């Protein structure tokens, strides 16, 4: 987070559409993530390869 201005959060690198409402903000913690091994189809891996 870059700054807080009243009810406005100024962030960088958020994967969202500019101006869209944010309903909840909390840090990512491994304990909140999926338990056990996760898998995804190869097409999803390929799609995300050039995302960043």
PDB file of N, CA, C, O and CB in Angstrom:
ATOM      1  N   UNK A   1       0.848  -1.164   0.000  1.00  0.00           N
ATOM      2  CA  UNK A   1       0.000   0.000   0.000  1.00  0.00           C
ATOM      3  C   UNK A   1       0.896   1.230   0.000  1.00  0.00           C
ATOM      4  O   UNK A   1       1.874   1.305   0.745  1.00  0.00           O
ATOM      5  CB  UNK A   1      -0.967  -0.004   1.216  1.00  0.00           C
ATOM      6  N   UNK A   2       0.553   2.175  -0.834  1.00  0.00           N
ATOM      7  CA  UNK A   2       1.343   3.394  -0.939  1.00  0.00           C
ATOM      8  C   UNK A   2       0.879   4.461   0.041  1.00  0.00           C
ATOM      9  O   UNK A   2       1.694   5.150   0.655  1.00  0.00           O
ATOM     10  CB  UNK A   2       1.281   3.932  -2.349  1.00  0.00           C
ATOM     11  N   UNK A   3      -0.457   4.594   0.184  1.00  0.00           N
ATOM     12  CA  UNK A   3      -0.973   5.643   1.067  1.00  0.00           C
ATOM     13  C   UNK A   3      -2.432   5.369   1.396  1.00  0.00           C
ATOM     14  O   UNK A   3      -3.123   4.640   0.683  1.00  0.00           O
ATOM     15  CB  UNK A   3      -0.818   7.039   0.416  1.00  0.00           C
ATOM     16  N   UNK A   4      -2.886   5.971   2.492  1.00  0.00           N
ATOM     17  CA  UNK A   4      -4.292   5.949   2.881  1.00  0.00           C
ATOM     18  C   UNK A   4      -4.746   7.394   2.963  1.00  0.00           C
ATOM     19  O   UNK A   4      -4.124   8.209   3.645  1.00  0.00           O
ATOM     20  CB  UNK A   4      -4.517   5.191   4.248  1.00  0.00           C
ATOM     21  N   UNK A   5      -5.838   7.715   2.261  1.00  0.00           N
ATOM     22  CA  UNK A   5      -6.367   9.071   2.245  1.00  0.00           C
ATOM     23  C   UNK A   5      -7.862   8.978   2.535  1.00  0.00           C
ATOM     24  O   UNK A   5      -8.664   8.822   1.613  1.00  0.00           O
ATOM     25  CB  UNK A   5      -6.087   9.788   0.869  1.00  0.00           C
ATOM     26  N   UNK A   6      -8.239   9.072   3.797  1.00  0.00           N
ATOM     27  CA  UNK A   6      -9.644   8.880   4.166  1.00  0.00           C
ATOM     28  C   UNK A   6     -10.050   7.450   3.879  1.00  0.00           C
ATOM     29  O   UNK A   6      -9.474   6.513   4.432  1.00  0.00           O
ATOM     30  CB  UNK A   6     -10.563   9.866   3.407  1.00  0.00           C
ATOM     31  N   UNK A   7     -11.046   7.277   3.010  1.00  0.00           N
ATOM     32  CA  UNK A   7     -11.489   5.941   2.633  1.00  0.00           C
ATOM     33  C   UNK A   7     -10.795   5.434   1.379  1.00  0.00           C
ATOM     34  O   UNK A   7     -11.106   4.342   0.903  1.00  0.00           O
ATOM     35  CB  UNK A   7     -12.981   5.933   2.425  1.00  0.00           C
ATOM     36  N   UNK A   8      -9.859   6.207   0.836  1.00  0.00           N
ATOM     37  CA  UNK A   8      -9.142   5.819  -0.386  1.00  0.00           C
ATOM     38  C   UNK A   8      -7.814   5.151  -0.047  1.00  0.00           C
ATOM     39  O   UNK A   8      -7.023   5.681   0.734  1.00  0.00           O
ATOM     40  CB  UNK A   8      -8.899   7.046  -1.286  1.00  0.00           C
ATOM     41  N   UNK A   9      -7.581   3.983  -0.641  1.00  0.00           N
ATOM     42  CA  UNK A   9      -6.294   3.301  -0.527  1.00  0.00           C
ATOM     43  C   UNK A   9      -5.554   3.506  -1.836  1.00  0.00           C
ATOM     44  O   UNK A   9      -6.116   3.277  -2.906  1.00  0.00           O
ATOM     45  CB  UNK A   9      -6.469   1.772  -0.202  1.00  0.00           C
ATOM     46  N   UNK A  10      -4.322   3.927  -1.767  1.00  0.00           N
ATOM     47  CA  UNK A  10      -3.495   4.098  -2.956  1.00  0.00           C
ATOM     48  C   UNK A  10      -2.528   2.924  -3.002  1.00  0.00           C
ATOM     49  O   UNK A  10      -1.689   2.756  -2.116  1.00  0.00           O
ATOM     50  CB  UNK A  10      -2.729   5.479  -2.943  1.00  0.00           C
ATOM     51  N   UNK A  11      -2.658   2.109  -4.056  1.00  0.00           N
ATOM     52  CA  UNK A  11      -1.861   0.895  -4.170  1.00  0.00           C
ATOM     53  C   UNK A  11      -1.214   0.827  -5.541  1.00  0.00           C
ATOM     54  O   UNK A  11      -1.599   1.549  -6.461  1.00  0.00           O
ATOM     55  CB  UNK A  11      -2.722  -0.351  -3.919  1.00  0.00           C
ATOM     56  N   UNK A  12      -0.231  -0.044  -5.667  1.00  0.00           N
ATOM     57  CA  UNK A  12       0.432  -0.310  -6.935  1.00  0.00           C
ATOM     58  C   UNK A  12       0.421  -1.817  -7.141  1.00  0.00           C
ATOM     59  O   UNK A  12       0.619  -2.582  -6.197  1.00  0.00           O
ATOM     60  CB  UNK A  12       1.896   0.267  -6.961  1.00  0.00           C
ATOM     61  N   UNK A  13       0.190  -2.241  -8.379  1.00  0.00           N
ATOM     62  CA  UNK A  13       0.265  -3.659  -8.703  1.00  0.00           C
ATOM     63  C   UNK A  13      -0.974  -4.453  -8.348  1.00  0.00           C
ATOM     64  O   UNK A  13      -0.926  -5.683  -8.333  1.00  0.00           O
ATOM     65  CB  UNK A  13       1.421  -4.252  -8.020  1.00  0.00           C
ATOM     66  N   UNK A  14      -2.082  -3.789  -8.061  1.00  0.00           N
ATOM     67  CA  UNK A  14      -3.315  -4.493  -7.728  1.00  0.00           C
ATOM     68  C   UNK A  14      -3.943  -5.043  -9.003  1.00  0.00           C
ATOM     69  O   UNK A  14      -4.073  -4.319  -9.990  1.00  0.00           O
ATOM     70  CB  UNK A  14      -4.306  -3.559  -6.986  1.00  0.00           C
ATOM     71  N   UNK A  15      -4.324  -6.287  -8.995  1.00  0.00           N
ATOM     72  CA  UNK A  15      -4.957  -6.907 -10.158  1.00  0.00           C
ATOM     73  C   UNK A  15      -6.450  -6.618 -10.102  1.00  0.00           C
ATOM     74  O   UNK A  15      -7.237  -7.456  -9.661  1.00  0.00           O
ATOM     75  CB  UNK A  15      -4.686  -8.448 -10.202  1.00  0.00           C
ATOM     76  N   UNK A  16      -6.840  -5.410 -10.559  1.00  0.00           N
ATOM     77  CA  UNK A  16      -8.237  -4.985 -10.526  1.00  0.00           C
ATOM     78  C   UNK A  16      -8.444  -3.893 -11.569  1.00  0.00           C
ATOM     79  O   UNK A  16      -7.481  -3.323 -12.082  1.00  0.00           O
ATOM     80  CB  UNK A  16      -8.640  -4.480  -9.106  1.00  0.00           C
ATOM     81  N   UNK A  17      -9.675  -3.613 -11.870  1.00  0.00           N
ATOM     82  CA  UNK A  17     -10.013  -2.532 -12.793  1.00  0.00           C
ATOM     83  C   UNK A  17     -10.008  -1.224 -12.016  1.00  0.00           C
ATOM     84  O   UNK A  17     -10.592  -1.138 -10.936  1.00  0.00           O
ATOM     85  CB  UNK A  17     -11.401  -2.777 -13.476  1.00  0.00           C
ATOM     86  N   UNK A  18      -9.345  -0.198 -12.565  1.00  0.00           N
ATOM     87  CA  UNK A  18      -9.240   1.101 -11.910  1.00  0.00           C
ATOM     88  C   UNK A  18     -10.625   1.629 -11.552  1.00  0.00           C
ATOM     89  O   UNK A  18     -11.511   1.698 -12.404  1.00  0.00           O
ATOM     90  CB  UNK A  18      -8.501   2.104 -12.812  1.00  0.00           C
ATOM     91  N   UNK A  19     -10.804   1.999 -10.296  1.00  0.00           N
ATOM     92  CA  UNK A  19     -12.064   2.549  -9.839  1.00  0.00           C
ATOM     93  C   UNK A  19     -13.070   1.532  -9.338  1.00  0.00           C
ATOM     94  O   UNK A  19     -14.120   1.906  -8.814  1.00  0.00           O
ATOM     95  CB  UNK A  19     -12.668   3.310 -10.921  1.00  0.00           C
ATOM     96  N   UNK A  20     -12.762   0.236  -9.492  1.00  0.00           N
ATOM     97  CA  UNK A  20     -13.710  -0.771  -9.011  1.00  0.00           C
ATOM     98  C   UNK A  20     -13.695  -0.805  -7.478  1.00  0.00           C
ATOM     99  O   UNK A  20     -12.656  -0.559  -6.867  1.00  0.00           O
ATOM    100  CB  UNK A  20     -13.368  -2.175  -9.595  1.00  0.00           C
ATOM    101  N   UNK A  21     -14.826  -1.105  -6.861  1.00  0.00           N
ATOM    102  CA  UNK A  21     -14.872  -1.105  -5.392  1.00  0.00           C
ATOM    103  C   UNK A  21     -14.069  -2.257  -4.800  1.00  0.00           C
ATOM    104  O   UNK A  21     -14.029  -3.355  -5.357  1.00  0.00           O
ATOM    105  CB  UNK A  21     -16.319  -1.185  -4.909  1.00  0.00           C
ATOM    106  N   UNK A  22     -13.441  -1.994  -3.679  1.00  0.00           N
ATOM    107  CA  UNK A  22     -12.723  -3.027  -2.926  1.00  0.00           C
ATOM    108  C   UNK A  22     -13.552  -3.300  -1.678  1.00  0.00           C
ATOM    109  O   UNK A  22     -13.789  -2.398  -0.875  1.00  0.00           O
ATOM    110  CB  UNK A  22     -11.234  -2.582  -2.560  1.00  0.00           C
ATOM    111  N   UNK A  23     -13.987  -4.537  -1.519  1.00  0.00           N
ATOM    112  CA  UNK A  23     -14.889  -4.870  -0.427  1.00  0.00           C
ATOM    113  C   UNK A  23     -14.173  -5.307   0.841  1.00  0.00           C
ATOM    114  O   UNK A  23     -14.715  -5.170   1.938  1.00  0.00           O
ATOM    115  CB  UNK A  23     -15.821  -5.946  -0.861  1.00  0.00           C
ATOM    116  N   UNK A  24     -12.977  -5.824   0.705  1.00  0.00           N
ATOM    117  CA  UNK A  24     -12.264  -6.335   1.874  1.00  0.00           C
ATOM    118  C   UNK A  24     -10.775  -6.290   1.585  1.00  0.00           C
ATOM    119  O   UNK A  24     -10.347  -6.638   0.484  1.00  0.00           O
ATOM    120  CB  UNK A  24     -12.720  -7.783   2.233  1.00  0.00           C
ATOM    121  N   UNK A  25      -9.997  -5.874   2.542  1.00  0.00           N
ATOM    122  CA  UNK A  25      -8.546  -5.822   2.388  1.00  0.00           C
ATOM    123  C   UNK A  25      -7.919  -6.555   3.566  1.00  0.00           C
ATOM    124  O   UNK A  25      -8.173  -6.224   4.724  1.00  0.00           O
ATOM    125  CB  UNK A  25      -8.031  -4.346   2.302  1.00  0.00           C
ATOM    126  N   UNK A  26      -7.100  -7.551   3.258  1.00  0.00           N
ATOM    127  CA  UNK A  26      -6.379  -8.259   4.315  1.00  0.00           C
ATOM    128  C   UNK A  26      -5.120  -8.862   3.710  1.00  0.00           C
ATOM    129  O   UNK A  26      -5.073  -9.096   2.502  1.00  0.00           O
ATOM    130  CB  UNK A  26      -7.272  -9.365   4.976  1.00  0.00           C
ATOM    131  N   UNK A  27      -4.120  -9.113   4.505  1.00  0.00           N
ATOM    132  CA  UNK A  27      -2.881  -9.701   3.978  1.00  0.00           C
ATOM    133  C   UNK A  27      -3.094 -11.168   3.620  1.00  0.00           C
ATOM    134  O   UNK A  27      -3.981 -11.831   4.158  1.00  0.00           O
ATOM    135  CB  UNK A  27      -1.734  -9.566   5.004  1.00  0.00           C
ATOM    136  N   UNK A  28      -2.273 -11.658   2.711  1.00  0.00           N
ATOM    137  CA  UNK A  28      -2.296 -13.087   2.405  1.00  0.00           C
ATOM    138  C   UNK A  28      -1.476 -13.813   3.457  1.00  0.00           C
ATOM    139  O   UNK A  28      -0.361 -13.400   3.776  1.00  0.00           O
ATOM    140  CB  UNK A  28      -1.745 -13.373   0.970  1.00  0.00           C
ATOM    141  N   UNK A  29      -2.015 -14.871   3.988  1.00  0.00           N
ATOM    142  CA  UNK A  29      -1.304 -15.733   4.935  1.00  0.00           C
ATOM    143  C   UNK A  29      -1.456 -17.155   4.438  1.00  0.00           C
ATOM    144  O   UNK A  29      -2.543 -17.561   4.029  1.00  0.00           O
ATOM    145  CB  UNK A  29      -1.853 -15.577   6.407  1.00  0.00           C
ATOM    146  N   UNK A  30      -0.383 -17.905   4.472  1.00  0.00           N
ATOM    147  CA  UNK A  30      -0.387 -19.275   3.961  1.00  0.00           C
ATOM    148  C   UNK A  30      -1.499 -20.114   4.605  1.00  0.00           C
ATOM    149  O   UNK A  30      -2.055 -21.009   3.969  1.00  0.00           O
ATOM    150  CB  UNK A  30       0.975 -19.932   4.207  1.00  0.00           C
ATOM    151  N   UNK A  31      -1.811 -19.822   5.855  1.00  0.00           N
ATOM    152  CA  UNK A  31      -2.848 -20.590   6.555  1.00  0.00           C
ATOM    153  C   UNK A  31      -4.240 -20.371   5.942  1.00  0.00           C
ATOM    154  O   UNK A  31      -5.127 -21.206   6.118  1.00  0.00           O
ATOM    155  CB  UNK A  31      -2.869 -20.207   8.038  1.00  0.00           C
ATOM    156  N   UNK A  32      -4.435 -19.264   5.229  1.00  0.00           N
ATOM    157  CA  UNK A  32      -5.715 -18.991   4.572  1.00  0.00           C
ATOM    158  C   UNK A  32      -5.784 -19.601   3.177  1.00  0.00           C
ATOM    159  O   UNK A  32      -6.857 -19.672   2.578  1.00  0.00           O
ATOM    160  CB  UNK A  32      -5.950 -17.492   4.488  1.00  0.00           C
ATOM    161  N   UNK A  33      -4.645 -20.039   2.662  1.00  0.00           N
ATOM    162  CA  UNK A  33      -4.594 -20.624   1.324  1.00  0.00           C
ATOM    163  C   UNK A  33      -5.099 -22.054   1.325  1.00  0.00           C
ATOM    164  O   UNK A  33      -5.460 -22.597   2.369  1.00  0.00           O
ATOM    165  CB  UNK A  33      -3.177 -20.578   0.780  1.00  0.00           C
ATOM    166  N   UNK A  34      -5.122 -22.659   0.145  1.00  0.00           N
ATOM    167  CA  UNK A  34      -5.582 -24.053   0.045  1.00  0.00           C
ATOM    168  C   UNK A  34      -4.709 -24.991   0.877  1.00  0.00           C
ATOM    169  O   UNK A  34      -3.496 -24.802   0.975  1.00  0.00           O
ATOM    170  CB  UNK A  34      -5.587 -24.511  -1.422  1.00  0.00           C
ATOM    171  N   UNK A  35      -5.329 -25.985   1.465  1.00  0.00           N
ATOM    172  CA  UNK A  35      -4.592 -27.000   2.213  1.00  0.00           C
ATOM    173  C   UNK A  35      -4.270 -28.152   1.279  1.00  0.00           C
ATOM    174  O   UNK A  35      -5.112 -28.571   0.485  1.00  0.00           O
ATOM    175  CB  UNK A  35      -5.401 -27.497   3.447  1.00  0.00           C
ATOM    176  N   UNK A  36      -3.072 -28.651   1.374  1.00  0.00           N
ATOM    177  CA  UNK A  36      -2.660 -29.758   0.516  1.00  0.00           C
ATOM    178  C   UNK A  36      -2.192 -29.263  -0.844  1.00  0.00           C
ATOM    179  O   UNK A  36      -2.110 -28.060  -1.093  1.00  0.00           O
ATOM    180  CB  UNK A  36      -3.804 -30.749   0.344  1.00  0.00           C
ATOM    181  N   UNK A  37      -1.893 -30.203  -1.705  1.00  0.00           N
ATOM    182  CA  UNK A  37      -1.385 -29.887  -3.034  1.00  0.00           C
ATOM    183  C   UNK A  37      -2.497 -29.323  -3.917  1.00  0.00           C
ATOM    184  O   UNK A  37      -3.637 -29.784  -3.862  1.00  0.00           O
ATOM    185  CB  UNK A  37      -0.769 -31.134  -3.683  1.00  0.00           C
ATOM    186  N   UNK A  38      -2.161 -28.338  -4.716  1.00  0.00           N
ATOM    187  CA  UNK A  38      -3.111 -27.806  -5.690  1.00  0.00           C
ATOM    188  C   UNK A  38      -2.594 -28.087  -7.092  1.00  0.00           C
ATOM    189  O   UNK A  38      -1.385 -28.130  -7.317  1.00  0.00           O
ATOM    190  CB  UNK A  38      -3.335 -26.282  -5.480  1.00  0.00           C
ATOM    191  N   UNK A  39      -3.500 -28.275  -8.023  1.00  0.00           N
ATOM    192  CA  UNK A  39      -3.135 -28.509  -9.420  1.00  0.00           C
ATOM    193  C   UNK A  39      -4.010 -27.622 -10.298  1.00  0.00           C
ATOM    194  O   UNK A  39      -5.116 -27.241  -9.913  1.00  0.00           O
ATOM    195  CB  UNK A  39      -3.296 -30.020  -9.808  1.00  0.00           C
ATOM    196  N   UNK A  40      -3.502 -27.303 -11.471  1.00  0.00           N
ATOM    197  CA  UNK A  40      -4.289 -26.548 -12.440  1.00  0.00           C
ATOM    198  C   UNK A  40      -3.970 -27.085 -13.820  1.00  0.00           C
ATOM    199  O   UNK A  40      -2.917 -27.688 -14.028  1.00  0.00           O
ATOM    200  CB  UNK A  40      -3.999 -25.016 -12.350  1.00  0.00           C
ATOM    201  N   UNK A  41      -4.872 -26.870 -14.764  1.00  0.00           N
ATOM    202  CA  UNK A  41      -4.627 -27.380 -16.114  1.00  0.00           C
ATOM    203  C   UNK A  41      -3.443 -26.657 -16.771  1.00  0.00           C
ATOM    204  O   UNK A  41      -3.144 -25.512 -16.432  1.00  0.00           O
ATOM    205  CB  UNK A  41      -5.892 -27.222 -16.982  1.00  0.00           C
ATOM    206  N   UNK A  42      -2.783 -27.325 -17.696  1.00  0.00           N
ATOM    207  CA  UNK A  42      -1.611 -26.761 -18.374  1.00  0.00           C
ATOM    208  C   UNK A  42      -1.940 -25.448 -19.066  1.00  0.00           C
ATOM    209  O   UNK A  42      -1.107 -24.543 -19.099  1.00  0.00           O
ATOM    210  CB  UNK A  42      -1.059 -27.751 -19.388  1.00  0.00           C
ATOM    211  N   UNK A  43      -3.171 -25.328 -19.631  1.00  0.00           N
ATOM    212  CA  UNK A  43      -3.507 -24.084 -20.334  1.00  0.00           C
ATOM    213  C   UNK A  43      -3.471 -22.887 -19.393  1.00  0.00           C
ATOM    214  O   UNK A  43      -3.121 -21.786 -19.818  1.00  0.00           O
ATOM    215  CB  UNK A  43      -4.889 -24.194 -20.981  1.00  0.00           C
ATOM    216  N   UNK A  44      -3.824 -23.076 -18.124  1.00  0.00           N
ATOM    217  CA  UNK A  44      -3.790 -21.976 -17.162  1.00  0.00           C
ATOM    218  C   UNK A  44      -2.344 -21.569 -16.865  1.00  0.00           C
ATOM    219  O   UNK A  44      -2.036 -20.382 -16.760  1.00  0.00           O
ATOM    220  CB  UNK A  44      -4.514 -22.375 -15.858  1.00  0.00           C
ATOM    221  N   UNK A  45      -1.473 -22.551 -16.732  1.00  0.00           N
ATOM    222  CA  UNK A  45      -0.050 -22.264 -16.520  1.00  0.00           C
ATOM    223  C   UNK A  45       0.510 -21.496 -17.705  1.00  0.00           C
ATOM    224  O   UNK A  45       1.239 -20.520 -17.529  1.00  0.00           O
ATOM    225  CB  UNK A  45       0.748 -23.569 -16.302  1.00  0.00           C
ATOM    226  N   UNK A  46       0.173 -21.934 -18.910  1.00  0.00           N
ATOM    227  CA  UNK A  46       0.648 -21.265 -20.124  1.00  0.00           C
ATOM    228  C   UNK A  46       0.114 -19.832 -20.210  1.00  0.00           C
ATOM    229  O   UNK A  46       0.853 -18.915 -20.568  1.00  0.00           O
ATOM    230  CB  UNK A  46       0.225 -22.060 -21.372  1.00  0.00           C
ATOM    231  N   UNK A  47      -1.138 -19.646 -19.890  1.00  0.00           N
ATOM    232  CA  UNK A  47      -1.741 -18.317 -19.922  1.00  0.00           C
ATOM    233  C   UNK A  47      -1.040 -17.363 -18.955  1.00  0.00           C
ATOM    234  O   UNK A  47      -0.788 -16.207 -19.295  1.00  0.00           O
ATOM    235  CB  UNK A  47      -3.230 -18.405 -19.584  1.00  0.00           C
ATOM    236  N   UNK A  48      -0.729 -17.841 -17.766  1.00  0.00           N
ATOM    237  CA  UNK A  48      -0.125 -17.010 -16.741  1.00  0.00           C
ATOM    238  C   UNK A  48       1.382 -16.813 -16.928  1.00  0.00           C
ATOM    239  O   UNK A  48       1.965 -15.936 -16.291  1.00  0.00           O
ATOM    240  CB  UNK A  48      -0.388 -17.611 -15.398  1.00  0.00           C
ATOM    241  N   UNK A  49       2.018 -17.602 -17.779  1.00  0.00           N
ATOM    242  CA  UNK A  49       3.469 -17.526 -17.977  1.00  0.00           C
ATOM    243  C   UNK A  49       3.909 -16.107 -18.369  1.00  0.00           C
ATOM    244  O   UNK A  49       4.950 -15.638 -17.909  1.00  0.00           O
ATOM    245  CB  UNK A  49       3.910 -18.532 -19.058  1.00  0.00           C
ATOM    246  N   UNK A  50       3.142 -15.435 -19.196  1.00  0.00           N
ATOM    247  CA  UNK A  50       3.517 -14.098 -19.671  1.00  0.00           C
ATOM    248  C   UNK A  50       2.736 -12.992 -18.940  1.00  0.00           C
ATOM    249  O   UNK A  50       2.765 -11.836 -19.363  1.00  0.00           O
ATOM    250  CB  UNK A  50       3.276 -13.993 -21.187  1.00  0.00           C
ATOM    251  N   UNK A  51       2.056 -13.333 -17.874  1.00  0.00           N
ATOM    252  CA  UNK A  51       1.207 -12.365 -17.182  1.00  0.00           C
ATOM    253  C   UNK A  51       2.007 -11.252 -16.520  1.00  0.00           C
ATOM    254  O   UNK A  51       1.610 -10.089 -16.586  1.00  0.00           O
ATOM    255  CB  UNK A  51       0.367 -13.068 -16.144  1.00  0.00           C
ATOM    256  N   UNK A  52       3.109 -11.579 -15.893  1.00  0.00           N
ATOM    257  CA  UNK A  52       3.914 -10.568 -15.189  1.00  0.00           C
ATOM    258  C   UNK A  52       5.126 -10.228 -16.008  1.00  0.00           C
ATOM    259  O   UNK A  52       5.936  -9.397 -15.597  1.00  0.00           O
ATOM    260  CB  UNK A  52       4.339 -11.058 -13.793  1.00  0.00           C
TER     261      UNK A  52
END
